[in-house]
Amino acid sequence: MFGERLVIPSSFRKRCLHHLHRGHPGMQRMKAIARSYVYWPSLDVDIVAHVSSCHHCAAVAKSPPRSAPLSWPKPTYPWQRVHIDYAGPIEGEYFLLSVDAYSKWVEIVKTKSTTAFTTINMLRSLFARLGMPETLVSDNGPQFASAEFDKFCLENGVNHITTAPYHPQSNGQAERFVDTFKRSVKKIREGKGAIQEALDIFLITYRTTPNPATPEGKSPSEAMFGRKIRTSLDLLCPSTVPAVESTIEAKIHR
């Protein structure tokens, strides 16, 4: 025995490997299983060799990437490059997501229509609040690939970039956030609440949570606006503001 594991003699190791690989687990899983039961000095090396030589595993293995993925250049200020995408349908409604590449600040607009006309109206309202980005990145959805949408971007000085067809990972910033949004809203709504309530809870939580992908690991609100957004958690910290205000009010009433 080696601790709680059985030491396998060399004559039985090949047979043991076949048994461990009966369910065709991956390399790492097979190592984890083996380490729970058996031991010999070259155990990990033998497992790698065994799995690599398995024709069944090779037949269904994922294809290696054709080339190393290229990262988007890092923006230097907020709202410089914005990634957009649609999520849904969720209960018959769609959600237009806009993610700022610099601050990770996100805007989400609920809609029942995803046409180019509706998309332009939502973005026009968004840009009226936060300004025109230099670059807007989207997939090749019909609303984004339309001549109407191109005209809107051109008139507003926005460089619209569409990702390569059949390669949604090119717009990974928005694609990842769509998944985050769906899972988070589902967890928040578990057993209660309307979808709008869940959306609002998700947004204030996400916007005020420190993000390792933002400059200095700040929250999206700090990276976007240079200040924290006040939440109910701030009630945990004592504040002198109410006391000052009450003092001023008392002097006024005198």
TALINCOR-V726693 format. One record per residue. N is the residue number from 1. RES is the residue in one small letter. SS is DSSP state (H for helix, E for strand, C for the rest). D_CENTER is the distance of its C-alpha to the mean C-alpha in Angstrom with 2 decimals. Layout:
n = (N N)
res = (RES RES)
ss = (SS SS)
d_center = (D_CENTER D_CENTER)
//
This chain:
n = (1 2 3 4 5 6 7 8 9 10 11 12 13 14 15 16 17 18 19 20 21 22 23 24 25 26 27 28 29 30 31 32 33 34 35 36 37 38 39 40 41 42 43 44 45 46 47 48 49 50 51 52 53 54 55 56 57 58 59 60 61 62 63 64 65 66 67 68 69 70 71 72 73 74 75 76 77 78 79 80 81 82 83 84 85 86 87 88 89 90 91 92 93 94 95 96 97 98 99 100 101 102 103 104 105 106 107 108 109 110 111 112 113 114 115 116 117 118 119 120 121 122 123 124 125 126 127 128 129 130 131 132 133 134 135 136 137 138 139 140 141 142 143 144 145 146 147 148 149 150 151 152 153 154 155 156 157 158 159 160 161 162 163 164 165 166 167 168 169 170 171 172 173 174 175 176 177 178 179 180 181 182 183 184 185 186 187 188 189 190 191 192 193 194 195 196 197 198 199 200 201 202 203 204 205 206 207 208 209 210 211 212 213 214 215 216 217 218 219 220 221 222 223 224 225 226 227 228 229 230 231 232 233 234 235 236 237 238 239 240 241 242 243 244 245 246 247 248 249 250 251 252 253 254)
res = (m f g e r l v i p s s f r k r c l h h l h r g h p g m q r m k a i a r s y v y w p s l d v d i v a h v s s c h h c a a v a k s p p r s a p l s w p k p t y p w q r v h i d y a g p i e g e y f l l s v d a y s k w v e i v k t k s t t a f t t i n m l r s l f a r l g m p e t l v s d n g p q f a s a e f d k f c l e n g v n h i t t a p y h p q s n g q a e r f v d t f k r s v k k i r e g k g a i q e a l d i f l i t y r t t p n p a t p e g k s p s e a m f g r k i r t s l d l l c p s t v p a v e s t i e a k i h r)
ss = (C E C C E E E C C H H H H H H H H H H H C C C C C C H H H H H H H H H H H E E C C C H H H H H H H H H H C C H H H H H C C C C C C C C C C C C C C C C C C C C C E E E E E E E E E E C C E E E E E E E E C C C C C E E E E E E C C C C H H H H H H H H H H H H H H H C C C C E E E E C C C C C C C C H H H H H H H H H C C C E E E E C C C C C H H H H H H H H H H H H H H H H H H H H H H C C C C C H H H H H H H H H H H H H C C E C C C C H H H C E H H H H H H C C C C C C H H H H H C C C C H H H H H H H H H H H H H C)
d_center = (46.19 43.54 42.36 41.40 40.88 43.56 44.65 45.09 48.11 47.54 49.43 46.97 43.66 43.16 43.88 41.46 38.64 39.34 39.17 35.88 34.41 35.76 32.43 30.89 28.13 26.07 27.41 25.54 26.28 29.85 30.24 29.01 31.50 34.28 33.89 34.52 37.86 39.43 40.07 41.71 41.32 39.48 37.33 33.91 35.51 37.24 34.15 32.32 35.44 35.84 32.35 32.55 35.85 34.76 35.10 33.31 30.15 30.36 30.82 27.49 25.45 22.41 23.53 22.80 20.88 23.50 22.58 20.29 17.18 17.72 15.35 15.48 18.02 17.01 17.95 20.68 20.37 18.33 17.89 19.13 16.52 14.40 12.05 12.75 12.35 13.78 12.61 15.54 18.30 18.10 21.73 22.84 20.60 17.86 15.30 14.92 11.67 12.26 10.07 12.39 11.82 14.18 13.54 9.94 12.13 11.10 13.86 14.03 17.39 18.81 21.25 23.46 23.89 21.76 24.73 24.96 27.25 24.95 21.92 24.22 25.49 22.13 21.17 24.70 24.41 21.11 22.74 25.84 24.05 21.95 23.88 23.47 20.83 22.32 19.86 17.93 15.74 15.50 16.18 19.79 19.91 23.51 22.83 21.30 23.94 26.85 29.63 29.26 25.71 26.89 29.81 27.73 25.70 28.97 30.85 28.33 27.97 24.34 23.62 21.71 20.10 19.23 17.50 19.72 20.60 19.25 16.61 13.36 11.62 13.52 11.24 8.13 6.80 7.32 6.98 3.42 3.63 6.78 6.23 4.98 7.87 10.17 10.22 10.67 13.32 14.99 15.44 16.73 19.06 20.46 24.16 24.31 23.35 22.84 19.58 20.17 20.71 17.51 15.66 17.62 17.06 13.27 13.53 16.10 14.45 11.13 13.35 15.74 13.80 14.22 11.30 12.31 10.81 13.22 16.97 18.72 15.74 16.56 14.87 13.57 16.93 18.94 17.43 17.88 21.24 22.62 23.03 21.58 21.34 23.83 22.78 24.95 24.21 26.33 29.29 29.23 30.33 33.92 34.45 37.70 36.99 38.60 41.64 42.12 41.83 44.36 46.75 46.63 47.23 50.21 51.77 51.42 53.15 56.05)
//
